[in-house]
Amino acid sequence: MAVREADSPFLSLAPELIQAIADALALDTAKNLRLTCKQFGEFLNPRLFRELTISFSLSTYEKDLAKVRILATTDCHAASSGTQMLKIASVSPAYNPVPRAWKLVDDEWVMDPGSEVPPEIRAAEEELKKYLFKAIASLKNVQSVEWKPGYKDGDWAQIDVMNALKTLPNLRVIILHASLFKVPPSLQDLSNIQKISACDVTVQHTPGILDNISKLVAQSPKLTSIDMTGSARYAGGKCASLHDIFKHYPQGFPPLQLQRLSLEYYLVKLDEVTLPHLRHLTSLNLMYIEEPFGGRRRWGTHEPSGSESSEGNQTYGSTFDDIWEALKISGIYLQELALDIVVPSFLEYLASYSGLKKLRLIPGGFDEGDSSDSMANQFFSAPLTNHVQSLEYLSISALYEGSWCFGPWNQAIVSRCTNLKALEMAITSRSIEDVDSKGNMIGRLLDTVSDFMPKLERLIILTADLEAFRDAMCGNPSMDHAASSARAIITSVKMYRSLPTCHRLPHLTVVDDPPRTFIPLGPDESGRLHYTDTKPSSRDDDLSSQDDDLSSLDDDRSFRDGDL
């Protein structure tokens, strides 16, 4: 039954409140509510069309083509004004999402090209050529575009998509998956771009895309965020660098005021070319960064120095110590940090200021446990102490059991991080087994967060490898150890009962395969809180079942892989 406006107190609210409520609704709920009356439809259209995907496949091409045809040939006001995020995937009706097989041809493995394209698919592609540009160009309010081409996309399709993007007046964010571009996109013609993100961009295989991104950077004075990811497949060869990103930036122009920089598989050198653009930086992600002469790697192994590529990299790369020393001298004090190599100058940098809000640390770069433990002991002193009042997210993913894990050696300082909203740390297997009058280390961790961290929403407990596995050539013992440690943690969590003074526990995830999420229950008859498993594993002896299906695993993943 239709709802009259006079009968709906909801419609009497201020428009901005109605819009805020609409934005918070689940998509299915918004669809149903939109059908009740015209006024609801007007308010909910932006919610329904906020994110739109253009993607073709062999099994859905008729429906996909109908969507593009409507966008191109009708005045679809709801989509034109409401769509803010556009995702573009395969734009070929011949695309088959089923993984392609490999076959041996003339002693060489090649990918099977698949069967001949049927006539109806060829006809659909010819029709698509009429509509693709117009469909994308009609979405005038799009602010963010994520483009991941398919392997069947023709050159014409990629050119049409790029030309259509240039017509979008409100486009501010461009996200590219570079590996399947056949025609390097002419990005330099975009205007008003504020955020650039590109993955799988390498000197060897996508030099045109890297060069065009550099040209876009040079013509985007409002740019505040750059996120560039190379590929592990090409590590050890010629490596892209931070200098490549700024190589077309005109000399004498005012530098960019970047606030966020994220680099993976890149060379980094902070000098008179790159440093001026980083003066306003607040967020920095450095993962799998290459040192010019091999040097430290995440897992502690060293590459041989002196190769031709390494010697050439010294012009555009520097050591990890040099990077942190340059940031310290320049007075660039970050609020968000993610890195996977820990060096002394990083600890000196942390100790030089206060105010860090997010820290994601994968403490690699060590050849053995003693040096790793020594660095951990230094970290859990002055460097961390300076930030205990400001930290809201702390993730320390220890690679091996030792002092980077939560234990009596760092319990006191971790408990001082009273403003944490999310905490992620590993537990050593021995500390789970050792039980005293206060229980094992799982109980101590849970008591610590409930006593000292009133704002904590998510706790993630990890496992770490045994130190004996550091140089292991086979991964089976490591996987067995991780599985047995996770089972022991899960058992301890199920047995845990809070202190009588505890009134609140955070949602808890144990990183298992798959991850296990627990929610707090209680108080019980004794006035204590405890945890229940939302999805018990079939391997558990616990036969009880829960109907709760929470989305907190997605939240945990966003903490691990989100802004940082």
Phi and psi in degrees as a GROMACS rama.xvg file:
@    title "Ramachandran Plot"
@    xaxis  label "Phi"
@    yaxis  label "Psi"
@TYPE xy
-67.2529  148.862  ALA-2
-102.043  125.704  VAL-3
-78.8437  143.456  ARG-4
-57.8917  -37.5653  GLU-5
-66.6897  -23.2723  ALA-6
-87.7847  -2.94249  ASP-7
-114.762  102.569  SER-8
-59.0997  -27.3467  PRO-9
-57.9181  -40.5046  PHE-10
-74.6237  -11.2311  LEU-11
-84.9316  -6.6485  SER-12
-70.9297  162.66  LEU-13
-62.1742  143.61  ALA-14
-54.9549  -38.793  PRO-15
-67.1764  -30.2939  GLU-16
-71.8323  -41.5976  LEU-17
-61.0464  -41.3094  ILE-18
-65.6153  -39.5483  GLN-19
-64.2194  -40.2869  ALA-20
-66.4215  -42.6336  ILE-21
-60.9871  -39.9614  ALA-22
-64.5107  -26.8247  ASP-23
-86.2378  -9.95821  ALA-24
-74.9398  147.127  LEU-25
-64.7848  152.919  ALA-26
-60.4532  -44.9224  LEU-27
-63.2572  -39.7287  ASP-28
-63.6699  -42.5685  THR-29
-63.7121  -38.4045  ALA-30
-61.6375  -44.7118  LYS-31
-67.6158  -43.3345  ASN-32
-65.7332  -32.8448  LEU-33
-62.0427  -28.4149  ARG-34
-80.5674  -7.70115  LEU-35
-76.3453  -33.9127  THR-36
-163.476  164.484  CYS-37
-63.0402  -39.9773  LYS-38
-64.1827  -42.1212  GLN-39
-61.9305  -38.8584  PHE-40
-59.0216  -42.2762  GLY-41
-65.413  -39.3517  GLU-42
-73.6253  -31.4624  PHE-43
-94.1112  -12.9144  LEU-44
-54.2261  -45.1596  ASN-45
-60.3648  -32.2808  PRO-46
-70.5756  -40.8128  ARG-47
-72.8637  -34.7258  LEU-48
-104.982  10.6755  PHE-49
-58.8011  -37.9216  ARG-50
-123.787  125.825  GLU-51
-128.578  139.501  LEU-52
-118.104  131.553  THR-53
-110.469  112.591  ILE-54
-153.667  134.654  SER-55
-117.173  148.159  PHE-56
-150.332  164.863  SER-57
-59.7131  -34.6631  LEU-58
-89.8106  -14.2628  SER-59
-125.813  12.5756  THR-60
-62.6893  -31.0116  TYR-61
-65.3249  -46.2033  GLU-62
-65.6238  -41.0073  LYS-63
-63.3509  -41.2149  ASP-64
-67.5312  -36.8863  LEU-65
-62.3737  -41.1181  ALA-66
-61.7974  -47.3952  LYS-67
-65.3779  -37.6346  VAL-68
-62.4549  -43.7414  ARG-69
-62.8999  -44.4793  ILE-70
-62.384  -36.4073  LEU-71
-82.0494  -28.7465  ALA-72
-113.246  -8.12478  THR-73
-124.109  162.31  THR-74
-87.2174  81.4097  ASP-75
-86.6933  83.175  CYS-76
-61.402  -40.0122  HIS-77
-59.3914  -43.7916  ALA-78
-74.6417  -41.3146  ALA-79
-62.1753  -41.9534  SER-80
-93.2461  -24.7283  SER-81
-93.093  -26.3494  GLY-82
-73.4575  121.206  THR-83
-110.628  -31.9917  GLN-84
-116.858  121.507  MET-85
-114.132  125.997  LEU-86
-111.156  127.417  LYS-87
-119.613  120.034  ILE-88
-112.751  -135.833  ALA-89
-61.7756  133.773  SER-90
-118.944  41.2871  VAL-91
-129.197  121.916  SER-92
-61.0906  -15.8703  PRO-93
-85.4084  -2.15182  ALA-94
-69.4308  129.306  TYR-95
-112.78  113.305  ASN-96
-70.167  -11.8327  PRO-97
-65.9837  129.654  VAL-98
-53.361  134.461  PRO-99
-76.3582  147.049  ARG-100
-85.5741  156.804  ALA-101
-106.908  146.482  TRP-102
-139.711  157.288  LYS-103
-91.3178  118.699  LEU-104
-128.14  116.904  VAL-105
53.057  48.6191  ASP-106
63.915  22.4558  ASP-107
-136.198  133.337  GLU-108
-79.7643  123.72  TRP-109
-128.852  156.921  VAL-110
-80.4055  134.177  MET-111
-64.0456  122.766  ASP-112
-69.7679  -11.7938  PRO-113
88.8066  -179.683  GLY-114
-78.2663  168.262  SER-115
-62.9793  139.87  GLU-116
-71.2308  125.505  VAL-117
-69.6024  158.891  PRO-118
-58.3688  -38.2896  PRO-119
-65.8791  -29.9798  GLU-120
-72.0945  -39.9898  ILE-121
-63.2155  -39.4064  ARG-122
-65.2264  -38.7915  ALA-123
-65.0914  -38.5081  ALA-124
-67.2312  -37.4223  GLU-125
-63.8943  -37.9461  GLU-126
-68.7556  -38.1138  GLU-127
-59.6593  -33.8184  LEU-128
-59.7613  -26.6402  LYS-129
-75.736  -26.9816  LYS-130
-113.049  -23.8777  TYR-131
-59.22  -50.563  LEU-132
-59.5789  -49.3726  PHE-133
-63.7295  -37.0777  LYS-134
-62.8901  -46.6924  ALA-135
-69.9963  -41.335  ILE-136
-65.6466  -19.9821  ALA-137
-74.1505  -16.8094  SER-138
-88.1708  71.0614  LEU-139
-68.323  -18.9926  LYS-140
-98.2676  5.92661  ASN-141
-62.3055  130.662  VAL-142
-110.444  -23.3384  GLN-143
-136.954  133.211  SER-144
-126.491  128.442  VAL-145
-113.817  121.425  GLU-146
-122.953  116.26  TRP-147
-127.178  92.323  LYS-148
-60.9566  156.207  PRO-149
-98.6867  160.742  GLY-150
-70.5738  -16.3768  TYR-151
-92.9757  -5.6634  LYS-152
-59.5494  134.103  ASP-153
-82.1221  162.506  GLY-154
-56.9812  -41.9798  ASP-155
-58.5231  -38.8468  TRP-156
-66.0066  -44.6661  ALA-157
-67.1863  -34.6601  GLN-158
-67.7846  -42.55  ILE-159
-64.0674  -41.9999  ASP-160
-60.6528  -46.667  VAL-161
-63.0951  -43.8646  MET-162
-64.2204  -35.1658  ASN-163
-68.6931  -38.1957  ALA-164
-61.5231  -32.1582  LEU-165
-66.5789  -17.9505  LYS-166
-89.327  -6.34232  THR-167
-83.4568  110.797  LEU-168
-72.8692  -21.7496  PRO-169
-105.022  10.195  ASN-170
-66.9808  122.658  LEU-171
-121.62  -24.9068  ARG-172
-126.699  129.194  VAL-173
-125.503  125.084  ILE-174
-121.764  121.226  ILE-175
-121.271  138.435  LEU-176
-107.655  106.716  HIS-177
-84.7515  -13.7111  ALA-178
-66.3855  -27.2993  SER-179
-112.018  17.9935  LEU-180
-72.9855  130.23  PHE-181
-95.9088  -27.6822  LYS-182
-123.019  114.665  VAL-183
-55.0384  121.843  PRO-184
-64.387  135.908  PRO-185
-82.5775  74.6695  SER-186
-68.3981  -22.954  LEU-187
-63.8857  -14.4042  GLN-188
-87.2339  -4.93981  ASP-189
-72.7099  153.616  LEU-190
-128.936  153.173  SER-191
66.0296  21.0395  ASN-192
-69.728  133.928  ILE-193
-113.427  -25.1251  GLN-194
-137.032  131.961  LYS-195
-122.584  130.844  ILE-196
-135.618  130.599  SER-197
-145.766  130.257  ALA-198
-116.115  156.654  CYS-199
62.8693  35.8245  ASP-200
-97.7177  117.148  VAL-201
-131.197  156.202  THR-202
-66.3408  -36.8809  VAL-203
-73.8639  -43.6008  GLN-204
-109.756  -18.9229  HIS-205
-134.278  50.1632  THR-206
-64.4146  -33.4119  PRO-207
-65.8183  -39.146  GLY-208
-67.5455  -43.0403  ILE-209
-61.3098  -41.417  LEU-210
-66.2631  -40.5821  ASP-211
-70.946  -31.6968  ASN-212
-64.558  -40.573  ILE-213
-61.5892  -38.4894  SER-214
-67.9878  -36.3109  LYS-215
-65.6334  -41.8209  LEU-216
-57.8429  -41.8963  VAL-217
-66.5119  -21.3146  ALA-218
-112.577  20.7444  GLN-219
-126.835  77.8592  SER-220
-65.7698  -17.0695  PRO-221
-92.4724  6.43187  LYS-222
-62.7112  129.317  LEU-223
-121.717  -12.9903  THR-224
-143.925  130.363  SER-225
-128.409  127.501  ILE-226
-130.806  108.178  ASP-227
-124.526  127.474  MET-228
-124.62  125.906  THR-229
-84.9571  -142.095  GLY-230
-148.236  139.493  SER-231
-66.1317  -20.7224  ALA-232
-65.0635  -24.2203  ARG-233
-112.466  10.6371  TYR-234
-61.7965  141.593  ALA-235
100.093  -21.1274  GLY-236
-93.4343  -155.001  GLY-237
-68.1931  130.134  LYS-238
-113.536  139.205  CYS-239
-66.9863  157.084  ALA-240
-134.949  165.734  SER-241
-60.9122  -32.9491  LEU-242
-62.5891  -34.784  HIS-243
-59.8852  -34.1027  ASP-244
-69.3298  -31.5742  ILE-245
-105.467  10.647  PHE-246
-67.7695  -23.0452  LYS-247
-98.9504  2.68767  HIS-248
-70.2176  126.15  TYR-249
-64.5254  132.802  PRO-250
-66.3096  138.58  GLN-251
92.7856  -15.1821  GLY-252
-75.6587  149.923  PHE-253
-58.5985  136.077  PRO-254
-65.93  159.325  PRO-255
-65.9662  159.61  LEU-256
-113.695  63.421  GLN-257
-63.3734  137.8  LEU-258
-107.644  -24.8895  GLN-259
-136.038  134.072  ARG-260
-136.364  126.213  LEU-261
-130.601  122.658  SER-262
-131.597  134.236  LEU-263
-133.837  132.916  GLU-264
60.6504  48.5904  TYR-265
-130.526  156.351  TYR-266
-86.2974  142.854  LEU-267
-133.38  126.103  VAL-268
-138.338  126.129  LYS-269
-99.7917  109.154  LEU-270
-143.068  -161.415  ASP-271
-67.6141  -16.9665  GLU-272
-84.2158  -45.2329  VAL-273
-95.0717  -37.0986  THR-274
-61.2937  -38.9454  LEU-275
-56.6489  -29.5114  PRO-276
-78.08  -8.50891  HIS-277
-108.281  8.16123  LEU-278
-62.6374  -26.5578  ARG-279
-104.743  14.0916  HIS-280
-64.9954  133.811  LEU-281
-120.543  -17.8326  THR-282
-133.352  128.929  SER-283
-138.313  127.772  LEU-284
-122.275  114.489  ASN-285
-123.06  103.382  LEU-286
-124.896  138.233  MET-287
55.4625  36.661  TYR-288
-71.1125  136.712  ILE-289
-86.9912  135.948  GLU-290
-93.1463  149.59  GLU-291
-62.861  -26.8313  PRO-292
-120.94  48.4017  PHE-293
79.1861  -94.709  GLY-294
72.7281  -157.541  GLY-295
-72.1639  139.782  ARG-296
-115.348  168.759  ARG-297
-58.4953  -42.3251  ARG-298
-93.0825  12.7273  TRP-299
92.0014  -4.36542  GLY-300
-85.7208  154.592  THR-301
-114.358  138.238  HIS-302
-87.6624  149.226  GLU-303
-65.4796  136.401  PRO-304
-90.2949  167.627  SER-305
95.7899  -1.31433  GLY-306
-69.9794  162.24  SER-307
-61.5192  -43.1256  GLU-308
-66.7166  -37.3986  SER-309
-66.5055  -40.7533  SER-310
-65.0267  -35.1011  GLU-311
-71.908  -23.8641  GLY-312
-76.5046  -14.4834  ASN-313
-65.7807  -22.524  GLN-314
-66.7523  -35.4962  THR-315
-117.138  7.08655  TYR-316
-131.996  155.334  GLY-317
-140.229  172.736  SER-318
-75.7337  163.005  THR-319
-62.0364  -38.6445  PHE-320
-60.2162  -41.3113  ASP-321
-64.972  -36.995  ASP-322
-61.8768  -49.2002  ILE-323
-72.2943  -31.8692  TRP-324
-65.309  -40.216  GLU-325
-65.6428  -39.7749  ALA-326
-65.2712  -39.3747  LEU-327
-65.9157  -47.8226  LYS-328
-63.444  -34.0273  ILE-329
-80.7634  -7.39555  SER-330
68.3932  32.1099  GLY-331
-93.3515  103.555  ILE-332
-104.898  112.72  TYR-333
-84.6381  151.237  LEU-334
-102.217  -22.6319  GLN-335
-133.471  134.695  GLU-336
-143.301  138.965  LEU-337
-141.582  130.265  ALA-338
-157.936  161.221  LEU-339
-126.548  11.7642  ASP-340
-132.166  127.232  ILE-341
-109.701  124.821  VAL-342
-129.932  163.037  VAL-343
-56.6488  -39.164  PRO-344
-69.4008  -23.5536  SER-345
-65.6679  -43.4424  PHE-346
-64.9167  -38.003  LEU-347
-64.5618  -37.5715  GLU-348
-63.2335  -47.4421  TYR-349
-60.738  -37.0695  LEU-350
-74.0096  -8.89378  ALA-351
-88.6143  -6.62186  SER-352
-156.588  179.936  TYR-353
-135.826  161.499  SER-354
118.865  4.96067  GLY-355
-66.0781  132.448  LEU-356
-105.373  -35.9859  LYS-357
-131.238  130.678  LYS-358
-136.907  119.929  LEU-359
-116.796  114.931  ARG-360
-125.075  125.55  LEU-361
-115.753  94.5792  ILE-362
-74.1805  84.5023  PRO-363
-108.024  -178.575  GLY-364
101.232  12.5941  GLY-365
-114.993  142.922  PHE-366
-89.1256  -19.731  ASP-367
-155.029  169.739  GLU-368
-69.795  -33.5339  GLY-369
-63.0024  -46.214  ASP-370
-67.9793  -35.0258  SER-371
-63.9285  -46.3869  SER-372
-64.246  -38.8048  ASP-373
-61.7005  -43.4624  SER-374
-67.2249  -37.1682  MET-375
-63.2737  -43.3557  ALA-376
-61.7904  -35.9018  ASN-377
-68.8173  -39.7004  GLN-378
-62.3074  -44.579  PHE-379
-81.0245  40.421  PHE-380
-135.991  -119.261  SER-381
-59.7401  -44.4682  ALA-382
-56.3117  -45.8395  PRO-383
-78.6416  -34.4915  LEU-384
-55.1627  -38.1221  THR-385
-63.545  -15.8995  ASN-386
-122.068  7.40845  HIS-387
-63.2448  -29.036  VAL-388
-83.3708  -22.0004  GLN-389
-99.9107  -23.5858  SER-390
-62.3373  130.605  LEU-391
-113.468  -27.7063  GLU-392
-132.865  123.71  TYR-393
-132.176  118.057  LEU-394
-127.74  117.479  SER-395
-123.857  102.042  ILE-396
-95.7305  85.9939  SER-397
-62.3582  133.415  ALA-398
-80.5851  -35.1743  LEU-399
-132.119  151.094  TYR-400
-64.2588  134.572  GLU-401
164.579  -151.167  GLY-402
-75.8955  -9.61171  SER-403
-77.5608  -15.9912  TRP-404
-79.9825  162.547  CYS-405
-72.7668  133.346  PHE-406
-169.369  -177.255  GLY-407
-58.0729  -25.7209  PRO-408
-71.2172  -20.1051  TRP-409
-132.646  5.64412  ASN-410
-58.8717  -40.9257  GLN-411
-64.7452  -45.3492  ALA-412
-75.3255  -34.2664  ILE-413
-62.9715  -37.0265  VAL-414
-66.3547  -16.4923  SER-415
-82.0591  -7.55185  ARG-416
-82.4293  70.5185  CYS-417
-76.6923  -11.3318  THR-418
-102.725  11.1861  ASN-419
-63.7558  138.176  LEU-420
-104.641  -22.8625  LYS-421
-147.237  136.53  ALA-422
-135.2  134.406  LEU-423
-136.164  117.492  GLU-424
-148.394  160.144  MET-425
-94.8071  160.694  ALA-426
-123.866  136.155  ILE-427
-74.2295  146.795  THR-428
-63.3426  -35.3586  SER-429
-65.3602  -37.3329  ARG-430
-70.1874  -21.3833  SER-431
-74.181  -36.3364  ILE-432
-77.4117  -32.0115  GLU-433
-76.6433  119.442  ASP-434
-122.203  130.5  VAL-435
-127.125  -160.898  ASP-436
-62.7533  -21.3585  SER-437
-99.7896  9.86313  LYS-438
86.7507  -166.273  GLY-439
-94.9426  -174.055  ASN-440
-69.3788  -25.0714  MET-441
-62.3862  -46.1772  ILE-442
-62.6702  -39.4252  GLY-443
-65.2852  -40.3039  ARG-444
-63.0626  -46.386  LEU-445
-66.4919  -38.3883  LEU-446
-64.3437  -38.2885  ASP-447
-63.4451  -49.1688  THR-448
-69.1971  -33.5992  VAL-449
-73.5586  -30.1929  SER-450
-79.8615  -39.2775  ASP-451
-117.089  -7.43027  PHE-452
-125.108  76.3571  MET-453
-67.1207  -19.5129  PRO-454
-96.2729  -1.76307  LYS-455
-66.0987  125.101  LEU-456
-103.715  -33.6493  GLU-457
-136.187  132.747  ARG-458
-121.147  127.873  LEU-459
-119.561  122.521  ILE-460
-105.726  124.796  ILE-461
-105.411  168.001  LEU-462
-112.238  162.318  THR-463
-136.059  157.459  ALA-464
-68.8819  154.058  ASP-465
-69.6388  147.014  LEU-466
-58.9843  -30.3024  GLU-467
-64.9355  -17.2672  ALA-468
-93.3663  5.5192  PHE-469
-58.1634  -40.7332  ARG-470
-108.384  19.5096  ASP-471
-68.2068  141.744  ALA-472
-91.2361  -16.3326  MET-473
-116.069  137.476  CYS-474
-90.3638  -6.64274  GLY-475
-61.3272  -46.9608  ASN-476
-59.4592  -37.9014  PRO-477
-63.2421  -44.2565  SER-478
-65.6656  -39.2355  MET-479
-63.4742  -41.2684  ASP-480
-65.0222  -42.9154  HIS-481
-61.9558  -41.9  ALA-482
-66.2433  -44.1994  ALA-483
-68.3482  -36.0799  SER-484
-65.3096  -42.3218  SER-485
-62.6955  -40.503  ALA-486
-62.6248  -40.7043  ARG-487
-65.8821  -39.0974  ALA-488
-64.013  -44.5838  ILE-489
-61.2435  -43.0759  ILE-490
-60.2799  -43.7132  THR-491
-65.3267  -38.4261  SER-492
-63.4594  -41.91  VAL-493
-66.4209  -29.8325  LYS-494
-84.6594  -13.3914  MET-495
-66.3197  138.2  TYR-496
-130.278  130.898  ARG-497
-69.3505  167.796  SER-498
-66.4272  151.463  LEU-499
-59.9853  -24.3655  PRO-500
-83.6754  -5.60945  THR-501
-80.6083  130.752  CYS-502
-115.78  -5.05343  HIS-503
-156.805  135.315  ARG-504
-124.253  147.473  LEU-505
-79.3002  161.269  PRO-506
-63.3164  145.094  HIS-507
-129.183  135.38  LEU-508
-124.379  131.386  THR-509
-104.404  122.651  VAL-510
-77.4014  97.4771  VAL-511
-120.84  -167.388  ASP-512
-123.863  95.2945  ASP-513
-82.7942  169.874  PRO-514
-58.7014  148.917  PRO-515
-115.423  129.191  ARG-516
-109.732  135.487  THR-517
-122.54  143.463  PHE-518
-119.651  148.353  ILE-519
-76.0609  144.871  PRO-520
-128.857  164.949  LEU-521
113.017  -172.11  GLY-522
-74.1453  155.143  PRO-523
-86.5281  -167.053  ASP-524
-58.8399  -29.5267  GLU-525
-89.9345  2.94154  SER-526
82.2263  20.2638  GLY-527
-112.539  145.904  ARG-528
-87.3671  155.207  LEU-529
-151.304  179.505  HIS-530
-112.372  150.269  TYR-531
-127.926  143.75  THR-532
-81.0394  126.745  ASP-533
-74.7101  -28.367  THR-534
-141.037  81.5788  LYS-535
-58.487  140.83  PRO-536
-77.1358  149.662  SER-537
-66.0369  -17.3821  SER-538
-85.0843  -8.68333  ARG-539
-77.6095  152.682  ASP-540
-78.7937  -18.3164  ASP-541
-68.864  116.773  ASP-542
-92.6101  -3.62348  LEU-543
-72.4025  148.732  SER-544
-121.49  150.96  SER-545
-122.384  144.184  GLN-546
-95.1646  -6.10429  ASP-547
-67.6056  130.605  ASP-548
-126.189  88.4778  ASP-549
-88.3366  158.132  LEU-550
-98.8725  13.8557  SER-551
-68.4564  -20.7245  SER-552
-62.3112  -38.1149  LEU-553
-64.4726  -37.5416  ASP-554
-64.6853  -41.1757  ASP-555
-61.9909  -40.7257  ASP-556
-65.9923  -35.6807  ARG-557
-67.7262  -30.4387  SER-558
-68.8891  -40.3271  PHE-559
-74.5102  -35.3703  ARG-560
-125.604  15.2905  ASP-561
-85.8857  -119.556  GLY-562
-54.8381  -31.4457  ASP-563
